[in-house]
Amino acid sequence: MEAQKEKQYKEYVEDKSIRHKAELLVLKCRVPAKFIGFDFLVDSIILFNAAELRGFYDIYSAVALIRRRSVKAVIRDICYAIKHSYALHASLSDLVGFPIAESDIHIGLVIAYLAKFLVL
């Protein structure tokens, strides 16, 4: 059963057209691509929309399954990439059309907003 889920999740995140759009969206928000958390963030954004996962922990678990990492490592690496982005709050504010304070930036908010823009 887990192998079947892994295969399904891999199909979602390896779709080249969607992955390219998600990567461009994350780069537009100035998240550095040099961190492994960048890839995990892109995976999370894609799975937020594509997979029938109920919550963020399920999304992180799916990324961990695909990437053969622990859930803790996935969360830590995404947070690290977000923390080292340049003015993410400003870029995200420009995308959504209303101000987002730097103190309000957290992993769930970033994934949710970017995933919504991936669909549009």
N, C-alpha and C positions, 0 to 999 in steps of 0.2 A: 504494500500500500504506500509506504514512504517513497519507494523508488518511482512509483507512478506519479506521485505529487512532485517529486524532484524533476522528473522529465517534463511535466506540464509547466512548472515554474520556469525551467530553463527555456522552454519554447517561447514563453512570454518575454523574458529579458533578452533573448538573443535575436528577436525580430529586428533586423537591421534598420528599417525605416523608423520604427518607434524609438529604438535605442538612440539613433542619431538625433532625433528631435529632443529626446530627454537630455542627452549630453549637451546639446546647444543651449537648452534652457538653463541647465545648471551652470554652464560656463558664462552665460549672460548675467548670472547672479554673482559672478566672480568667485566661485568656489574653485580652488586650485586643483587641477587635474592630476597633479603629481602625488597626491595622497590616495591611499587605497580606499579611504572613506568616500572619495568621489565616486568610484564605481559602485560601492554599496548604496550610496545615495541615489544614483541613477536606477539601480535595481529596485530600490524601495519605491521610487516614484512610479515606475512601470507597474510593479505589483499592486500598488495602491489602486490603480484603475483596472487592471486586467484580471487579476485573480480574485476569487471570492473569499477573501480573508476578512475576518471580523474586526480586527484591531491592529494597532501598531505592533504589539508583541508578535502577532501572527506573521506580520510582514517581515519583521526582523528575523524571525525563526525561519521563514522561507528563504531569505537571503543567506542566512547561515547554512542552511541545508545545501543550497546551490553552490556556495563558495567554500564549503567544507571548513567553516569557522564556527566558533561559539557565538551564541546570541550576544553575549557580553562584548565580544570583540567587534562584532558588527556595529553595535550601538556606540561603543567607544570610538571606533574609527570614523563613523559618520560625524559624531560630535566634534572630533578633532578637525576634520575637514571644514566643518561649518565655522568653528572657532577661528580658523586661520584664513577665512575668506575676507576679502576687502570690502567693507561697507555692505554686507549682505542685507542689512535692514533697509538701506536706501534702495538697493536694486529690487528687493522684494516689494517695497512700497511703490516703486514706479510700475511694477507689473500689476499689482492689485488695484492701484488707483487711490489708495488712502495710506496715511502715515503709519508705519510700524516702528515702534521704539526698539532700539538696540537691545534693551533689557527684556523685551518680549520674544526675542528670537530663541526658539528651541527646536529640537529635531522634528517633533511631530508637526509643528506649524509649517516648517520649511517643506517637509514632504507633502503635506496636504495642499498647500497653495501651489506648489510646482506641479503636482499631479493634476490639479484642476486645469492648469494652463496647458498641460500636455494634451488634454482632451480637446481643447478649443481649436 
